[in-house]
Amino acid sequence: MDDAAFTDEVIRLAGDEIRTCIQCGTCSSSCSTAHLMDNSIRRLIRLVLEGRRDEALSSDSIWLCTSCLLCTVRCPRGIRPKAVVSALRQIYEREGLRNRDEAFERIFMDQIRNKGRISEVLLSAAYALRNPDATVPIMEMGIELITKGKVSLDPGTVKGMDEVRRIFEGLEND
């Protein structure tokens, strides 16, 4: 996919209004995870408009969006920045690209499979063991969450684990 075709594909998936972005940064300043992103939402839109496919698709930012839609609500041009993120994710997955955080996904899914939910503490610890570069950011976020009472050491197991197992069996059979 060449640069122009990439831009056209994202615009087809996310909406033509993206072309009217004035790069004001309201989306980025509204974003609750912007401080974690390597490219702000505003910059992702710029990368798309400039046809910088590889840079846009390799950005960790497309995986950090929480879909809160504040960027969309506050955009003075009526652009849907979240739709751009979704389009980038869709293209990424369609092209079979591999996320460097597959270890995180595997740990996450194993916890869901075994307990029906995740334990942020266990997930973070297991991930930090597999990815030492992530240890300091995980600890910083963990301290903030713990001090606010947002993290449980053992969230327990959900009711209906039989249904969770059936879901995973269905996924494995596909």
N, C-alpha and C positions, 0 to 999 in steps of 0.2 A: 504494500500500500504506500504510494508516494505521499508527499506532504499535503498537497491539495486534496487528494482523495481522503486522507485522514481527517482533515478539517471538515470536509463535506460530510463524512460519515458521522462525526460527533454532532454536527449541526442537525443532521437528519434525525438522530436519536434524541437530542436534547432540545431542539427548537431553534428556529431561525433568529429569534430575538438575541441570541448570543452575539451576533454580529454588531449589535448596538451597544455593547459594553464600553463604558467610558473609563474603565480602570480606576474608579474612584476609591476602591478599597473598602466600601461599606460591608461587603460580604465577609471579607477577612477580619475586619474589626468586630463583627458580630459573632464570629466563630468561636465556640467554647474550646475547641481543640487546636486552634491556630498555633498556640505556643509549642505544640508537639510536631507540627508539620514542617517538612523540608521545603515545600512550596505552598504558599498561601493559596486560598481558593481563587483570589484575583489573578495570581500568577498562573495557575492552572488554565484559567480561561485564556490568558495571553498566550500561553504555550500552544493551546489548541488553535487559536486564531492565526498564529504564526506557522502552523503546520509542524511543530516540533514534537513529532510523534513519540520518538524514543524517550525524550526527556519527560513528557507528560505521562506516558505509560509506566515509566520506572519510578515515578514519584510515590513515596510512601504515603503521601497525603490522601491519595484516593482510597486508602484503606482506613484512614483515621476519621473520616467523616462519620458523624453519629446520626445523620439524617434528621437533625432537629428542625431544619428549614428556616432558621433565623436569617440566613443569608438571602433566602428567597423573599421572605416577608419584608426585609429591610431594603432590598435593592430598589433604587430610585428609577431604574429603567425597566422593571418588571421581568428581569432575567431570572432564570431558575438555575443558580449555580449548582445545586444538588443534582439536577438533571445532567449536568456536565460530568460530575463525579460518577454518576450511574452509567453514563455512556462510556466513560473511560474504563470502568470496571467490566462492562459488558464486552468491549473490544479486547481487553486484556485476556479475559477468560475464553472468549471465542478463538483467539489466536493461540491458545494453549500455553501461554507464558506461565512461568513458574514463579510463585511468590517466594522470596527468600525466607519468609517466616512460616514455611510449611510445618516446622516443628511446633510452632504455637498452635496452628490449626489442629494438628494431630493430638496434642495434649488436651486442647479444649474439647475435641470430639470424644476422646477417651473418658473424660470426666462426665460428659453428658451421657455417654453410653453406660457408665457405671453407677452414676448417682441421679441422673436426670437433670442435673444443674451443675454449675461450676462453683468451686471455692476459689475466690480471687487469690487468696494466700497460697494455696497449693499450686494453682496455675502459674502464678508469678514465680514461685520458687523453682518449679520444674523447668519453666522456660529459661530462667536465669542460669540454671545448670547447663543447658544446651546452648545458650547464647550469652556468654560472659559480657559482651559489649553492652547488653541491655540491663545489666545488674544495677548500675547507678540510677538510670531513669526509673526503673521499676521500684527501687527503694524510695526514691523521692516521692513518687506518686503514692506508694503504699503508706508512707508516713503521714501524708496529707489525708488519705482516706481513713486510716486508723484513728487519727486524732479527731476526726469528725464523726466517728462511729458508723462509718459506711461499709465496713468490711467485717465479715463473720469468719472466724477460724474454721468452723464446721457448719455449713448450711444444711447438713442432713441430706436425706434422700427424698425425692418427690414421691407422692402417692402415684400409683399407676405405672410403676416401672415395667410391667408387662407390656403396656402400650409403647413405651419408649423402646423396648427390645424389638417389638414388632416393626416399628418404624426403621430401626437400623437394619433389621433383617431384610426389609423391603428395599432399602437403599443398596445393600450388598448384592441383592439378586438382580438389580438393574444393570 
